């Protein structure tokens, strides 16, 4: 499944990030393969908002279509408050 296919509130584990440049870009926000994140919101025709460690990150829809994820069992993040970042 791809990140743009998840539902709001769903916990997912990042399974694949398509290329080195994108990995380098999103690792600055603590997102890497194996990380568990929560889908906070999916903006119609816009970004997918995910949260990890009180930090919300907007992932552009084109990029979200390329990031592989799987359903996760354990929450690894909190969504209350925190910083907001955008990655496209």
N, C-alpha and C positions, 0 to 999 in steps of 0.2 A: 504494500500500500504506500502511497505517497502522502506527504504532509498536507497537501491541499485537499485530501479526501477525508481527513479526520473530522469528528464532530466536536462542537463546543463542549468543553468540560472533560473531554477524553484525555486520558494519560497515554502517552506513547513513548517508545524508546526509539531514538535515532539509530537507524541501521546502516544507512549509507549516505555519504555526501559526495556529489558527483566529481568534483575535481579539486586539485590542490589550491587553486586561487580562492574558491568558495570556502574550503575548509579553513584557510588562513583568515579569511574575513570573519567567519562566524565564531571561530575559536576565541576571539577577543571577548565574546560575550559568554564564554563558558559552555558553548554548545559544540559537541563532538559526537562521533559515533559512540553509542553505548549510553549516552545521557538520556534521562527520563525528563520529559517536559509535559506541561499541560496546555492544551489548546484553550485559550481564553475566549477568542472570538474569530470568526471568519467574516471579513468585510466583503459583501457582494462585489465582485469584479475588482477586489482590492487585496490587501495583504492578509496573511494568516497571523494572528497574534498568539504567541506562545509565552509561557512563563516558566522560569526556573530560578530558584533561590531569591524570591521577592523581586525579580527583575522581569519586566515584560518586554518582549522583542517582536517587532513587526517584520515578518519575512515576506518579501514580495511574492506575488502569486506565481510568476514564472519560475522563481527559485524554488518555491514550495513544491511545485510539480516535479522537481528533480531530486528532492530529498526523500530517501526511503525511511519508513517508520514501521513499527509493529506495535500492537496493543501492549501496554505495560500493566503490571499488576499492582506495584507499589508506587504511591505518590513520592516523588523526590523533590517536590518544590512547593512553595507557598505562593499564593497569588495576592496577598494583602500588601498594598503599598509597594514602594520600590521604584527603581529607575525605569525609564522607557527608552528603547533604542529601536532604530529602524535599519533593516538590512534588505537591500533589493538586488 
